[in-house]
Amino acid sequence: MHIELVIAKLVTVGLGLLIAYKAYEGYRTHGSEPMRYVAIGFLFISIGSVIEGILFDVMGLSIYLSGTIQTAIVAIGMLVVLYSLYGRMPQQSNDGETT
């Protein structure tokens, strides 16, 4: 395996996990429901960014199947992030009640 590719994948996963962590921190601090979905989405995207190589090299799956699984995981992550942007979240009114 090429060391440059491994380093690039590790940097990508690290950045994705850092984004997921900061989004989760935002959710915990402010109770922002969309931030929770951003965190979940980036977790999926981060895992998806390296899963193809693991499935192909370690598990011995075909490159086609590995790529298909990787694409599906990344797509799920993107859908979750998209939901955080457009999904209907409960709104808090001025008196503190959730509507």
RAQUI-V390371 format. One record per run of one state. SS is the DSSP state (A for helix, B for strand, O for the rest). FROM is the first residue (numbers start at 0). TO is the last residue. If there is no record, write none. Layout:
BEGIN
SS;FROM;TO
SS;FROM;TO
END
This chain:
BEGIN
O;0;1
A;2;29
O;30;31
A;32;57
O;58;61
A;62;85
O;86;90
B;91;91
O;92;96
B;97;97
O;98;98
END
